[in-house]
Amino acid sequence: MNYLSTRGQSPKLPFLQILLGGLAPDGGLYLPERYPQFSGAELEFMRDMDYRQLAFTLLSRLIDDIEPDDLRALIDQTYTTQTYSHGRSDSDFSQITPLRRLEDGLFLLELSNGPTLAFKDMAMQLLGNLFEYALEQAGQDINILGATSGDTGSAAEYAMRGKHKVRVFMLSPLHGMTRFQQAQMYSLTDANIHNIAIRGVFDDCQDIVKSVSGDLAYKAKYRIGAVNSINWARVAAQVVYYFKAYFAVTSGEGQPVDFSVPSGNFGNVCAGHIARMMGLPIRKLIVATNENDVLDEFFRTGVYRPRKSAETLHTSSPSMDISKASNFERFIFDLVGRDGAVVSELWRAVENGESFDLNASGQFGRVPEFGFVSGSSSHADRLATIRMAWEKYATMLDTHTADGLKVGLEHREVGVPLVCLETALPAKFEDTIVEALGRKPERPPGLANIEALPQRFEVMDADAATVMAYVAKYADD
Ligand SMILES: *Cc1c(COP(=O)(O)O)cnc(C)c1O
């Protein structure tokens, strides 16, 4: 299987050659040149597989330059009950992504039982093992530089801690994450993990990463890499749980299912799109946004209008506070008939801070063929949904998942099971839970006192040169 770029101007490459990189050389995102197909008897044959078998069956069709035995071992080592058992005490962790029934036809897919209590652990843990394997094979090492407002950075650090040939340098705003999120990251003491707290906001952190990425000589010399949400392996790993959930809520061939997905950078729901393109009978993919509704606006109007970072609102579902959705280009590539020239043209506008409109070309009219619908949620909706789920289903939801349930219910149809993806546990967003319910969420065992653990982080000014000097000092450790 080879991977092509959504801009159509880069050579096709096999999986291992795109694993460690970010964007394709032409600025596009990688996608498989065709989607492997699963249908009928072949799909039914997968129904009783456990998570690891299912992951191997799907991923081995997307990754054919890793020996099957090695790929299987990497998957088996990643998706263990032990790694994914940090959630509610009554969950069936042996399922890796347990399904919780809220009422007839309405389900919560638990994706947040990994070490950092957010769904990003589902893909990032596999990425950690794939990176270590690929670097070992190639005799290389890598220095991962990233910026985080919370969930991505901690998922990356927990996935990469103690890995050979990988060091992580993670920038975070000194103030701006919850105390729990800070404690989660800063309490890691592994030698290959470097937490850098920047005197500034998240955008300052991201600007530093961008400016380092622009310095090609520095990047090459210090082998700088990334683990951001456009990484293809992350999207691929997320395809698996759509299949797992599908089999858990259906009993026979061809039954349709709807999925509701709290969305920011469009990575998670993009995996749903790909699962659907691979033949999974998904009827609707419901894109739920918060007040930062750039995606909802597109799916309602056909106009994609990326916001400036100054226009990005800070909300109580902070992991969805985005101004543009980095993975969205992957879907648009499929929507416009996989024409790289069209995508290049559209993203020339986006990169100039302009919007694009797919009405006149008729391309917006094709969106229903891909099952997408959308909606948005506000702080008041979030609080009301958290209360409703607590009272009606005795289930405590985090703020992002509440956005997903709120929008999902607006699109629910009788007779079609609706699966809402749980993207974080409430323990991560304690203050808003207290605001909604007047009580604190339960902490998974072992994390009760995480704020009291000793912390290790460096504080720096928002200055690229200072960060570059620090990375250079530890890049060969
Ligand atoms: C990252 C994240 C999201 C958004 O996921 P995307 O793949 O960026 O759309 C939603 N909820 C939580 C809790 C997250 O951490």
The ligand as an SDF file (V2000), in Angstrom:
LIG
                    3D

 15 15  0  0  0  0  0  0  0  0999 V2000
   -8.3180   16.0940   20.9160 C   0  0  0  0  0  0  0  0  0  0  0  0
   -9.6500   16.0380   21.5640 C   0  0  0  0  0  0  0  0  0  0  0  0
  -10.8410   16.2450   20.8400 C   0  0  0  0  0  0  0  0  0  0  0  0
  -10.8410   16.5880   19.3640 C   0  0  0  0  0  0  0  0  0  0  0  0
  -10.4170   15.5320   18.5650 O   0  0  0  0  0  0  0  0  0  0  0  0
   -9.9870   15.7900   17.0350 P   0  0  0  0  0  0  0  0  0  0  0  0
   -9.4290   14.5100   16.5810 O   0  0  0  0  0  0  0  0  0  0  0  0
   -8.9430   16.8900   17.0840 O   0  0  0  0  0  0  0  0  0  0  0  0
  -11.1940   16.2220   16.3020 O   0  0  0  0  0  0  0  0  0  0  0  0
  -12.0570   16.0980   21.4970 C   0  0  0  0  0  0  0  0  0  0  0  0
  -12.1010   15.8290   22.8170 N   0  0  0  0  0  0  0  0  0  0  0  0
  -10.9860   15.6430   23.5510 C   0  0  0  0  0  0  0  0  0  0  0  0
  -11.1200   15.3650   24.9990 C   0  0  0  0  0  0  0  0  0  0  0  0
   -9.7190   15.7410   22.9620 C   0  0  0  0  0  0  0  0  0  0  0  0
   -8.6200   15.5470   23.7030 O   0  0  0  0  0  0  0  0  0  0  0  0
  1  2  1  0
  2  3  1  0
  2 14  2  0
  3  4  1  0
  3 10  2  0
  4  5  1  0
  5  6  1  0
  6  7  2  0
  6  8  1  0
  6  9  1  0
 10 11  1  0
 11 12  2  0
 12 13  1  0
 12 14  1  0
 14 15  1  0
M  END
$$$$
